[in-house]
Amino acid sequence: MEMKQQLKLTQQLVMTPQLQQAIKLLQMSRFELTEMVQEELLENPVLEDVHETGESAPAPAPETASASTGDEPAQGEKAEIDWERYLESQALQGPAPSARIAADQDQPSVEATLSRGEDLVDHLAWQVRMSDLIDEERAFAALVLGNLDDDGYLKIDGTAPEEIVPHLADEAGLDPEDAEEVLQILMRFDPIGACARSLEECLLVQAKHFEMDALVLAVIEQHLGDLERRNYAAIAKALECTVEEVYDIAQVIAELEPRPGRNFLSEEPRYITPDVYVHRVGDQYYVVANDDGMPRLKISGFYRAAMSDDPKAKEYIQSKLRSAQWLIRSIDQRRKTIVRVTECIVDKQRDFFEKGIEHLKPMILRDVAEEVGMHESTISRVTSNKYVHTPRGIFELKFFFNSAIRRDNHNDIASESVKQAIKKIIANEEPKKPYSDQAIVEMLAEGDIQIARRTVAKYREALGILSSSKRKKYF
């Protein structure tokens, strides 16, 4: 054994924090980017939003102020950056005057400006408080409400439906029989059928409340499976009635609410804001980034004096300046990359923009990556959660990437075009005689589209279309 020193020269790829941030920015959606920038504005004092200050957009930063891509720049690199000069060039305009509120003017608190719709549990809890239940029964009711899912059903993971009430009754110190009676009361609260343990129980409570006849109750209790499969003949035979009567019963049951909690879902609608626009001018298509509503960042000139007065403050501000500069450059690079990738997509999918979705071409990430000189993973990040506004509507950028389906004596066709062809075939079918998946395969083959039956089934399910047996209209 011996001790010795040895020099070794190696190369390795290091993911610096700045590079990790750039990659993270690239895959962010527009909403996520806006939120992240707002957080940076709060944490980094040298950053300002041009829209808030009322100033014009800053000119591109000079090369002397470029941010380093390393983890910790050397002292020599710090000396090469003339931050005072850079800040002076950025602070030629003073901040615009802002409106101020009089100190003695009463303003609503932040809490007073917030609003939230009443959810299902709040609505039911209010009815529990208005009822004449005793303390143990109220405790049981609270446990029931605490175990409702978004649809309004009483469910506990790992517990069978018939064991839920005894389990909660024991926890509330209530007799199981009394607890069952309390649950029946809760199910008759508004919305009727909430707190049910199954679809059958939910529909049955509603049917009894509306005093529906015995045949309706019998179908709900005994034949929901056949009803779902539209096996009306089997129901008619079991109940000794006509198929027409069963069909009428099915229409009545369809009016009941299978998801009592759906009207109390508090999720707000999410509106899509496109990241880029595609405009047609004559025979040409132009891609323009959508900068509306996006924060426009600049470096604040307020800290110039602090840099010259206090050496410690200068060191702190310089680190923040480097972080701010890198963020600004990364956002700008993200914008340019999205535009560049979209331009490539428009060029390759020109037939789609000219003629419609039937002419969408097969395209994979590699096709665009090779064209723009980027890695496939970069293209994947660029196209995730990014939307483009085109003359044919708003699409996610990933929409334009499709696998190829072979055609006889023709060019390959995109899988999305095949889905639309299936959708069109089903839309034009006879309601009483819907096409089976095999029939759709044969009809597609007439158009030189060769796919398997299981592929048709997969595409049909992706489109949210039921099977032929469930699409069939008997009357």
VEXDREN-2710 file (C-alpha; in Angstrom, 1 decimal):
% VEXDREN-2710
k/r/px/py/pz
1/MET/0.0/0.0/0.0
2/GLU/1.2/3.5/-0.8
3/MET/-0.1/7.1/-1.0
4/LYS/0.4/9.1/-4.1
5/GLN/-1.1/12.0/-6.1
6/GLN/-2.3/11.7/-9.6
7/LEU/-3.6/14.2/-12.1
8/LYS/-6.5/13.1/-14.4
9/LEU/-8.1/15.2/-17.2
10/THR/-11.8/14.3/-17.9
11/GLN/-14.8/15.8/-19.6
12/GLN/-18.3/15.7/-18.1
13/LEU/-21.6/17.4/-18.7
14/VAL/-22.6/19.5/-15.7
15/MET/-26.2/20.8/-15.3
16/THR/-25.7/24.2/-13.8
17/PRO/-28.6/25.7/-11.9
18/GLN/-29.0/28.3/-14.7
19/LEU/-29.3/25.6/-17.3
20/GLN/-31.8/23.7/-15.2
21/GLN/-33.8/26.9/-14.8
22/ALA/-33.8/27.4/-18.6
23/ILE/-35.0/23.8/-19.2
24/LYS/-37.7/24.2/-16.6
25/LEU/-38.9/27.5/-18.2
26/LEU/-39.1/25.8/-21.6
27/GLN/-41.6/23.2/-20.5
28/MET/-43.8/25.6/-18.4
29/SER/-47.2/26.5/-19.6
30/ARG/-48.1/30.2/-20.0
31/PHE/-49.9/30.2/-16.7
32/GLU/-47.1/28.5/-14.8
33/LEU/-44.5/30.9/-16.3
34/THR/-46.6/33.9/-15.2
35/GLU/-46.8/32.6/-11.7
36/MET/-43.1/31.9/-11.6
37/VAL/-42.2/35.3/-12.8
38/GLN/-44.5/36.9/-10.1
39/GLU/-42.6/34.9/-7.5
40/GLU/-39.3/36.1/-8.8
41/LEU/-40.5/39.7/-8.8
42/LEU/-41.2/39.3/-5.1
43/GLU/-37.9/37.6/-4.3
44/ASN/-35.5/39.5/-6.5
45/PRO/-35.4/43.2/-5.6
46/VAL/-33.6/44.2/-8.8
47/LEU/-36.4/42.9/-11.1
48/GLU/-39.2/45.2/-12.2
49/ASP/-42.3/44.6/-14.4
50/VAL/-42.4/47.2/-17.2
51/HIS/-46.2/47.1/-17.2
52/GLU/-46.4/48.0/-13.5
53/THR/-43.9/50.9/-13.8
54/GLY/-45.5/52.2/-16.9
55/GLU/-42.2/52.5/-18.8
56/SER/-41.4/51.4/-22.3
57/ALA/-39.9/48.0/-22.8
58/PRO/-36.1/47.9/-22.1
59/ALA/-33.6/47.5/-24.9
60/PRO/-31.7/44.3/-25.1
61/ALA/-29.0/44.1/-22.5
62/PRO/-25.5/44.8/-23.8
63/GLU/-23.1/41.9/-24.2
64/THR/-20.9/43.3/-21.3
65/ALA/-23.8/42.5/-19.0
66/SER/-24.4/39.0/-20.1
67/ALA/-25.0/36.5/-17.3
68/SER/-22.5/33.7/-16.6
69/THR/-23.7/30.1/-17.2
70/GLY/-21.6/28.7/-14.4
71/ASP/-22.6/28.0/-10.8
72/GLU/-20.2/30.6/-9.3
73/PRO/-18.4/33.0/-11.7
74/ALA/-14.8/33.7/-10.9
75/GLN/-13.7/37.1/-9.5
76/GLY/-12.2/37.9/-12.9
77/GLU/-15.6/37.5/-14.5
78/LYS/-17.2/39.7/-12.0
79/ALA/-14.7/42.4/-12.7
80/GLU/-15.4/42.3/-16.5
81/ILE/-19.1/43.2/-16.0
82/ASP/-19.6/46.9/-15.6
83/TRP/-22.8/46.8/-13.6
84/GLU/-22.8/50.6/-12.9
85/ARG/-22.7/51.4/-16.6
86/TYR/-25.4/48.8/-17.4
87/LEU/-27.8/50.1/-14.7
88/GLU/-27.2/53.7/-15.9
89/SER/-28.2/52.7/-19.4
90/GLN/-31.3/51.0/-18.0
91/ALA/-32.4/53.8/-15.7
92/LEU/-32.5/56.8/-18.1
93/GLN/-36.2/57.1/-17.5
94/GLY/-37.6/57.8/-14.1
95/PRO/-40.5/55.7/-12.8
96/ALA/-44.0/56.8/-13.9
97/PRO/-46.2/58.3/-11.2
98/SER/-48.7/55.9/-9.7
99/ALA/-52.1/56.5/-8.3
100/ARG/-52.2/56.6/-4.5
101/ILE/-55.1/56.0/-2.1
102/ALA/-55.7/58.4/0.7
103/ALA/-54.7/57.0/4.0
104/ASP/-58.0/57.8/5.7
105/GLN/-60.0/56.2/2.9
106/ASP/-61.7/53.0/4.0
107/GLN/-60.7/50.1/1.7
108/PRO/-62.0/46.5/1.8
109/SER/-59.7/43.9/3.2
110/VAL/-58.1/41.3/1.0
111/GLU/-60.4/38.7/2.6
112/ALA/-63.4/40.8/1.6
113/THR/-62.5/40.6/-2.1
114/LEU/-62.3/36.9/-2.2
115/SER/-65.2/34.7/-3.1
116/ARG/-65.9/31.0/-3.1
117/GLY/-69.0/29.1/-4.2
118/GLU/-70.7/26.9/-1.6
119/ASP/-69.6/23.3/-2.0
120/LEU/-71.7/20.1/-1.5
121/VAL/-70.5/19.5/2.1
122/ASP/-71.3/23.1/3.2
123/HIS/-74.7/22.8/1.6
124/LEU/-75.5/19.6/3.4
125/ALA/-73.9/20.7/6.7
126/TRP/-76.3/23.7/6.7
127/GLN/-79.3/21.4/6.4
128/VAL/-77.9/19.2/9.2
129/ARG/-77.7/22.3/11.5
130/MET/-81.3/23.1/10.6
131/SER/-82.5/19.6/11.5
132/ASP/-83.6/18.2/14.9
133/LEU/-80.9/15.6/15.1
134/ILE/-79.3/14.9/18.5
135/ASP/-75.6/15.3/19.2
136/GLU/-74.6/11.7/18.4
137/GLU/-76.6/11.8/15.2
138/ARG/-75.0/15.1/14.2
139/ALA/-71.6/13.5/14.9
140/PHE/-72.4/10.6/12.6
141/ALA/-73.7/13.0/9.9
142/ALA/-70.4/15.0/10.1
143/LEU/-68.5/11.8/9.5
144/VAL/-70.7/11.0/6.5
145/LEU/-70.2/14.4/5.0
146/GLY/-66.4/14.1/5.6
147/ASN/-66.3/11.0/3.4
148/LEU/-68.2/12.2/0.4
149/ASP/-66.5/12.1/-3.0
150/ASP/-66.9/14.8/-5.7
151/ASP/-70.0/13.0/-7.1
152/GLY/-71.7/13.0/-3.7
153/TYR/-71.3/9.3/-2.9
154/LEU/-70.3/8.0/0.5
155/LYS/-67.1/6.0/0.1
156/ILE/-64.3/4.9/2.3
157/ASP/-61.2/3.3/0.7
158/GLY/-60.8/-0.3/1.8
159/THR/-64.3/-0.5/3.3
160/ALA/-67.2/-2.4/1.6
161/PRO/-70.4/-0.3/1.1
162/GLU/-72.4/-2.4/3.6
163/GLU/-69.7/-1.9/6.3
164/ILE/-69.5/1.9/6.0
165/VAL/-72.4/2.8/8.3
166/PRO/-71.5/0.4/11.2
167/HIS/-67.9/1.7/11.0
168/LEU/-68.9/5.4/11.2
169/ALA/-71.7/4.6/13.7
170/ASP/-69.1/3.0/16.1
171/GLU/-66.8/6.0/15.7
172/ALA/-69.7/8.4/16.5
173/GLY/-71.0/6.4/19.4
174/LEU/-74.4/5.7/17.7
175/ASP/-76.4/2.5/17.3
176/PRO/-75.9/1.1/13.7
177/GLU/-79.7/0.9/13.2
178/ASP/-80.2/4.5/14.2
179/ALA/-77.2/5.5/12.0
180/GLU/-78.9/3.9/9.0
181/GLU/-82.0/6.0/9.7
182/VAL/-79.9/9.1/9.8
183/LEU/-78.3/8.2/6.5
184/GLN/-81.8/7.8/5.0
185/ILE/-82.5/11.4/6.2
186/LEU/-79.3/12.7/4.7
187/MET/-80.1/11.1/1.4
188/ARG/-83.4/13.0/1.3
189/PHE/-81.7/16.3/1.8
190/ASP/-81.0/18.6/-1.2
191/PRO/-79.6/17.4/-3.6
192/ILE/-81.7/14.2/-3.3
193/GLY/-79.5/11.1/-3.5
194/ALA/-76.4/12.6/-2.1
195/CYS/-74.7/10.4/0.6
196/ALA/-75.7/7.2/-1.2
197/ARG/-73.3/4.3/-1.2
198/SER/-74.0/3.1/-4.7
199/LEU/-75.6/4.2/-8.0
200/GLU/-78.6/1.9/-7.3
201/GLU/-79.2/3.5/-3.9
202/CYS/-78.9/7.0/-5.3
203/LEU/-81.4/6.5/-8.1
204/LEU/-83.8/4.5/-5.8
205/VAL/-84.0/7.4/-3.3
206/GLN/-84.8/9.8/-6.1
207/ALA/-87.4/7.5/-7.7
208/LYS/-89.2/7.0/-4.3
209/HIS/-89.1/10.8/-3.6
210/PHE/-90.8/11.5/-7.0
211/GLU/-93.3/8.6/-6.3
212/MET/-92.4/6.6/-9.4
213/ASP/-94.3/3.4/-10.1
214/ALA/-93.3/-0.1/-9.1
215/LEU/-91.9/-1.0/-12.5
216/VAL/-89.4/1.9/-12.4
217/LEU/-88.3/0.8/-8.9
218/ALA/-87.9/-2.8/-10.0
219/VAL/-85.7/-1.9/-12.9
220/ILE/-83.4/0.2/-10.7
221/GLU/-83.2/-2.5/-8.0
222/GLN/-82.8/-5.5/-10.3
223/HIS/-81.8/-4.6/-13.8
224/LEU/-79.4/-1.6/-13.9
225/GLY/-76.8/-3.8/-15.7
226/ASP/-79.3/-4.8/-18.4
227/LEU/-80.4/-1.2/-18.7
228/GLU/-76.8/0.0/-19.2
229/ARG/-76.4/-2.6/-21.9
230/ARG/-79.8/-1.6/-23.4
231/ASN/-80.9/-5.2/-23.1
232/TYR/-84.6/-4.1/-23.0
233/ALA/-85.8/-7.5/-24.1
234/ALA/-84.3/-9.3/-21.1
235/ILE/-85.8/-6.7/-18.8
236/ALA/-89.3/-7.0/-20.4
237/LYS/-89.2/-10.8/-20.1
238/ALA/-88.2/-10.6/-16.4
239/LEU/-90.8/-8.0/-15.5
240/GLU/-93.5/-9.5/-17.8
241/CYS/-94.1/-6.3/-19.6
242/THR/-93.6/-5.0/-23.2
243/VAL/-90.3/-3.7/-24.6
244/GLU/-92.0/-0.4/-25.3
245/GLU/-92.8/0.0/-21.6
246/VAL/-89.2/-0.8/-20.7
247/TYR/-88.0/1.9/-23.1
248/ASP/-90.3/4.4/-21.5
249/ILE/-89.0/3.5/-18.1
250/ALA/-85.4/3.9/-19.4
251/GLN/-86.3/7.4/-20.5
252/VAL/-87.7/8.2/-17.1
253/ILE/-84.6/6.9/-15.3
254/ALA/-82.4/8.9/-17.6
255/GLU/-84.0/12.0/-16.1
256/LEU/-82.7/11.2/-12.6
257/GLU/-79.3/12.5/-11.4
258/PRO/-76.6/9.8/-11.2
259/ARG/-74.0/12.4/-9.8
260/PRO/-75.8/14.6/-7.2
261/GLY/-72.6/16.5/-6.3
262/ARG/-71.8/17.6/-9.9
263/ASN/-73.6/21.0/-9.5
264/PHE/-71.4/21.8/-6.5
265/LEU/-68.0/21.2/-8.0
266/SER/-66.0/24.3/-7.2
267/GLU/-63.5/24.0/-10.1
268/GLU/-63.4/27.2/-12.1
269/PRO/-63.2/26.8/-15.9
270/ARG/-59.8/27.1/-17.3
271/TYR/-59.5/29.4/-20.3
272/ILE/-56.8/28.7/-22.9
273/THR/-54.6/31.6/-23.9
274/PRO/-52.6/30.8/-27.0
275/ASP/-48.8/31.2/-26.7
276/VAL/-48.5/32.0/-30.5
277/TYR/-50.7/33.2/-33.3
278/VAL/-50.6/32.0/-36.9
279/HIS/-51.8/34.7/-39.3
280/ARG/-52.5/34.1/-43.0
281/VAL/-51.6/37.0/-45.3
282/GLY/-52.2/36.2/-48.9
283/ASP/-50.6/32.8/-49.5
284/GLN/-48.1/33.2/-46.6
285/TYR/-48.4/32.1/-42.9
286/TYR/-46.8/34.2/-40.2
287/VAL/-46.1/33.1/-36.6
288/VAL/-46.3/35.8/-34.0
289/ALA/-45.7/35.3/-30.2
290/ASN/-48.5/36.3/-28.0
291/ASP/-47.0/38.8/-25.4
292/ASP/-50.3/40.1/-24.1
293/GLY/-50.6/39.8/-20.4
294/MET/-47.1/38.4/-20.0
295/PRO/-44.8/40.2/-17.5
296/ARG/-42.1/42.3/-19.3
297/LEU/-39.1/42.3/-17.0
298/LYS/-36.3/44.9/-16.7
299/ILE/-33.5/45.6/-14.3
300/SER/-34.3/48.2/-11.7
301/GLY/-32.0/51.2/-11.6
302/PHE/-32.9/52.0/-8.0
303/TYR/-30.0/49.9/-6.7
304/ARG/-27.3/51.7/-8.6
305/ALA/-26.5/54.1/-5.7
306/ALA/-26.4/51.1/-3.2
307/MET/-23.8/49.4/-5.4
308/SER/-21.5/52.4/-5.1
309/ASP/-22.0/53.2/-1.5
310/ASP/-21.7/49.8/0.3
311/PRO/-19.3/47.1/-0.9
312/LYS/-21.3/44.4/0.9
313/ALA/-24.5/45.6/-0.8
314/LYS/-22.7/45.7/-4.1
315/GLU/-21.7/42.0/-3.8
316/TYR/-25.3/41.0/-2.9
317/ILE/-26.9/43.1/-5.7
318/GLN/-24.4/41.8/-8.3
319/SER/-25.6/38.2/-7.5
320/LYS/-29.2/39.3/-7.8
321/LEU/-28.3/41.1/-11.1
322/ARG/-26.8/37.9/-12.5
323/SER/-29.9/35.9/-11.5
324/ALA/-32.2/38.6/-13.0
325/GLN/-30.2/38.8/-16.3
326/TRP/-30.3/35.0/-16.7
327/LEU/-34.0/34.9/-16.1
328/ILE/-34.7/37.6/-18.7
329/ARG/-32.5/35.9/-21.3
330/SER/-34.1/32.5/-20.6
331/ILE/-37.6/33.9/-21.0
332/ASP/-36.6/35.6/-24.3
333/GLN/-35.0/32.4/-25.5
334/ARG/-38.1/30.4/-24.6
335/ARG/-40.2/32.8/-26.6
336/LYS/-37.9/32.6/-29.7
337/THR/-37.8/28.8/-29.4
338/ILE/-41.6/28.4/-29.3
339/VAL/-41.9/30.7/-32.4
340/ARG/-39.2/28.8/-34.3
341/VAL/-40.8/25.4/-33.6
342/THR/-44.2/26.6/-34.5
343/GLU/-42.9/28.0/-37.8
344/CYS/-41.5/24.6/-38.6
345/ILE/-44.8/22.9/-37.7
346/VAL/-46.7/25.3/-39.9
347/ASP/-44.3/24.7/-42.8
348/LYS/-44.6/20.9/-42.5
349/GLN/-48.4/20.9/-41.9
350/ARG/-49.3/23.5/-44.6
351/ASP/-51.9/21.1/-46.1
352/PHE/-53.8/21.0/-42.8
353/PHE/-54.0/24.8/-42.7
354/GLU/-55.0/24.9/-46.4
355/LYS/-57.5/22.0/-46.6
356/GLY/-58.5/20.8/-43.1
357/ILE/-57.9/18.0/-40.7
358/GLU/-58.2/15.2/-43.3
359/HIS/-54.9/16.4/-44.7
360/LEU/-53.0/16.4/-41.4
361/LYS/-49.7/14.6/-42.1
362/PRO/-47.9/12.1/-39.9
363/MET/-45.2/13.8/-38.0
364/ILE/-43.0/12.9/-35.0
365/LEU/-40.7/14.9/-32.8
366/ARG/-37.6/13.9/-34.7
367/ASP/-38.9/15.5/-37.9
368/VAL/-39.1/18.9/-36.2
369/ALA/-35.9/18.4/-34.1
370/GLU/-33.8/17.7/-37.2
371/GLU/-35.3/20.7/-39.0
372/VAL/-34.6/23.2/-36.3
373/GLY/-31.4/21.6/-35.0
374/MET/-32.6/20.8/-31.5
375/HIS/-32.9/17.6/-29.5
376/GLU/-36.2/15.7/-29.4
377/SER/-36.5/16.2/-25.7
378/THR/-36.4/20.0/-26.3
379/ILE/-39.1/19.8/-28.9
380/SER/-41.2/17.7/-26.4
381/ARG/-40.8/20.4/-23.7
382/VAL/-41.6/23.2/-26.2
383/THR/-44.8/21.6/-27.4
384/SER/-46.1/20.5/-24.0
385/ASN/-48.9/22.7/-22.6
386/LYS/-48.4/25.3/-25.4
387/TYR/-51.3/26.4/-27.6
388/VAL/-51.4/28.0/-31.0
389/HIS/-54.2/30.1/-32.4
390/THR/-54.7/29.4/-36.1
391/PRO/-57.3/30.3/-38.8
392/ARG/-58.7/26.8/-38.2
393/GLY/-59.0/27.1/-34.4
394/ILE/-56.9/26.8/-31.3
395/PHE/-54.7/23.6/-31.0
396/GLU/-52.1/22.3/-28.6
397/LEU/-48.8/22.1/-30.4
398/LYS/-48.7/18.4/-29.6
399/PHE/-51.8/18.0/-31.7
400/PHE/-49.7/18.2/-34.8
401/PHE/-47.6/15.2/-33.9
402/ASN/-49.3/12.0/-35.1
403/SER/-48.3/8.4/-35.8
404/ALA/-48.6/7.2/-39.4
405/ILE/-51.3/4.8/-40.6
406/ARG/-50.4/3.1/-43.9
407/ARG/-52.6/3.5/-47.0
408/ASP/-52.6/1.4/-50.1
409/ASN/-51.0/3.1/-53.1
410/HIS/-51.1/6.5/-51.2
411/ASN/-49.0/8.4/-48.7
412/ASP/-49.4/7.6/-45.1
413/ILE/-52.2/9.3/-43.1
414/ALA/-52.1/10.7/-39.6
415/SER/-53.8/8.9/-36.8
416/GLU/-55.8/12.0/-35.9
417/SER/-57.2/12.1/-39.4
418/VAL/-58.3/8.5/-39.0
419/LYS/-60.0/9.4/-35.7
420/GLN/-62.0/12.1/-37.5
421/ALA/-62.9/9.7/-40.3
422/ILE/-64.3/7.3/-37.6
423/LYS/-66.2/10.1/-36.0
424/LYS/-67.7/11.1/-39.4
425/ILE/-68.7/7.5/-40.1
426/ILE/-70.5/7.1/-36.8
427/ALA/-72.2/10.5/-37.1
428/ASN/-73.8/9.4/-40.4
429/GLU/-74.9/5.9/-39.2
430/GLU/-78.5/4.7/-38.8
431/PRO/-79.4/5.1/-35.1
432/LYS/-81.3/1.8/-35.1
433/LYS/-78.5/0.0/-36.9
434/PRO/-75.1/1.4/-35.7
435/TYR/-71.9/0.2/-37.3
436/SER/-69.8/-2.3/-35.4
437/ASP/-66.1/-1.8/-35.1
438/GLN/-65.5/-4.5/-37.8
439/ALA/-67.9/-2.7/-40.1
440/ILE/-66.0/0.5/-39.6
441/VAL/-62.7/-1.3/-40.4
442/GLU/-64.2/-2.4/-43.7
443/MET/-65.5/1.1/-44.5
444/LEU/-62.1/2.6/-43.8
445/ALA/-60.5/-0.1/-46.0
446/GLU/-62.6/1.2/-48.9
447/GLY/-60.7/4.5/-48.4
448/ASP/-57.3/2.6/-48.5
449/ILE/-56.9/3.0/-44.7
450/GLN/-55.8/-0.4/-43.3
451/ILE/-56.2/-0.7/-39.5
452/ALA/-57.1/-3.5/-37.1
453/ARG/-60.5/-3.7/-35.3
454/ARG/-58.8/-3.2/-31.9
455/THR/-57.3/0.1/-33.2
456/VAL/-60.8/1.3/-34.2
457/ALA/-62.0/0.4/-30.7
458/LYS/-59.1/2.3/-29.2
459/TYR/-59.7/5.4/-31.3
460/ARG/-63.5/5.2/-30.7
461/GLU/-62.9/5.1/-26.9
462/ALA/-60.4/8.1/-27.2
463/LEU/-63.2/10.1/-28.9
464/GLY/-65.6/9.2/-26.1
465/ILE/-67.9/7.2/-28.4
466/LEU/-69.8/4.2/-27.0
467/SER/-69.8/0.8/-28.5
468/SER/-72.5/-0.1/-31.2
469/SER/-74.6/-2.0/-28.7
470/LYS/-74.8/1.1/-26.4
471/ARG/-75.4/3.5/-29.4
472/LYS/-78.3/1.5/-30.7
473/LYS/-81.7/3.3/-30.6
474/TYR/-84.6/0.9/-30.4
475/PHE/-87.4/3.4/-31.0
END
